[in-house]
Amino acid sequence: MISCITGAVKSTSVNSLVVEVGGVGVLLQVPIRLAATIQVGQVVSFHTYLVVREDALTLFGFTEVTDRDFFELLLS
């Protein structure tokens, strides 16, 4: 599992960010309210949760570890 991500934001959209980590752009799904406050070039750090499905790998990002833990609880 990918537990956390730290890097510079390369692009943003309504509910996602691309964060460059070691030369690789990682797509993170984030809450809309959070995506609206982040700017390109800003260095960010997120706690993450990877959802593995048959047709997709989706990485969700959270600013607080408690938010990530609550997300895990909702999925279980």
Contacts in CASP RR format, 6 or more apart in sequence:
PFRMAT RR
TARGET T0000
AUTHOR 0000-0000-0000
METHOD contacts of the structure
MODEL  1
MISCITGAVKSTSVNSLVVEVGGVGVLLQVPIRLAATIQVGQVVSFHTYL
VVREDALTLFGFTEVTDRDFFELLLS
1 49 0 8 1.000
1 50 0 8 1.000
2 48 0 8 1.000
2 50 0 8 1.000
2 59 0 8 1.000
3 47 0 8 1.000
3 48 0 8 1.000
4 45 0 8 1.000
4 46 0 8 1.000
4 47 0 8 1.000
4 48 0 8 1.000
5 19 0 8 1.000
5 21 0 8 1.000
5 26 0 8 1.000
5 28 0 8 1.000
5 45 0 8 1.000
5 46 0 8 1.000
5 48 0 8 1.000
5 59 0 8 1.000
5 61 0 8 1.000
6 19 0 8 1.000
6 21 0 8 1.000
6 43 0 8 1.000
6 44 0 8 1.000
6 45 0 8 1.000
6 46 0 8 1.000
7 19 0 8 1.000
7 20 0 8 1.000
7 21 0 8 1.000
7 43 0 8 1.000
7 44 0 8 1.000
7 45 0 8 1.000
8 19 0 8 1.000
8 20 0 8 1.000
8 41 0 8 1.000
8 42 0 8 1.000
8 43 0 8 1.000
8 44 0 8 1.000
9 17 0 8 1.000
9 18 0 8 1.000
9 19 0 8 1.000
9 20 0 8 1.000
9 38 0 8 1.000
9 39 0 8 1.000
9 40 0 8 1.000
9 41 0 8 1.000
9 42 0 8 1.000
9 43 0 8 1.000
9 44 0 8 1.000
10 18 0 8 1.000
10 19 0 8 1.000
10 20 0 8 1.000
10 25 0 8 1.000
10 40 0 8 1.000
10 41 0 8 1.000
11 17 0 8 1.000
11 18 0 8 1.000
11 40 0 8 1.000
12 18 0 8 1.000
12 35 0 8 1.000
12 38 0 8 1.000
12 39 0 8 1.000
12 40 0 8 1.000
13 35 0 8 1.000
14 32 0 8 1.000
14 35 0 8 1.000
15 29 0 8 1.000
15 30 0 8 1.000
15 31 0 8 1.000
15 32 0 8 1.000
15 35 0 8 1.000
16 27 0 8 1.000
16 28 0 8 1.000
16 29 0 8 1.000
16 30 0 8 1.000
16 35 0 8 1.000
17 27 0 8 1.000
17 28 0 8 1.000
17 30 0 8 1.000
17 35 0 8 1.000
17 38 0 8 1.000
17 44 0 8 1.000
18 25 0 8 1.000
18 26 0 8 1.000
18 27 0 8 1.000
18 28 0 8 1.000
19 25 0 8 1.000
19 26 0 8 1.000
19 28 0 8 1.000
19 44 0 8 1.000
19 46 0 8 1.000
20 26 0 8 1.000
26 59 0 8 1.000
27 59 0 8 1.000
28 46 0 8 1.000
28 48 0 8 1.000
28 59 0 8 1.000
28 60 0 8 1.000
28 61 0 8 1.000
29 58 0 8 1.000
29 59 0 8 1.000
29 60 0 8 1.000
29 61 0 8 1.000
30 38 0 8 1.000
30 46 0 8 1.000
30 60 0 8 1.000
30 61 0 8 1.000
30 62 0 8 1.000
34 63 0 8 1.000
38 44 0 8 1.000
46 61 0 8 1.000
46 62 0 8 1.000
46 63 0 8 1.000
47 61 0 8 1.000
47 62 0 8 1.000
47 63 0 8 1.000
47 64 0 8 1.000
47 65 0 8 1.000
47 67 0 8 1.000
47 68 0 8 1.000
48 59 0 8 1.000
48 60 0 8 1.000
48 61 0 8 1.000
48 62 0 8 1.000
48 68 0 8 1.000
49 59 0 8 1.000
49 60 0 8 1.000
49 61 0 8 1.000
49 62 0 8 1.000
49 68 0 8 1.000
49 71 0 8 1.000
49 72 0 8 1.000
50 57 0 8 1.000
50 58 0 8 1.000
50 59 0 8 1.000
50 60 0 8 1.000
51 57 0 8 1.000
51 58 0 8 1.000
51 59 0 8 1.000
51 60 0 8 1.000
51 75 0 8 1.000
60 68 0 8 1.000
60 71 0 8 1.000
61 68 0 8 1.000
62 68 0 8 1.000
62 71 0 8 1.000
END
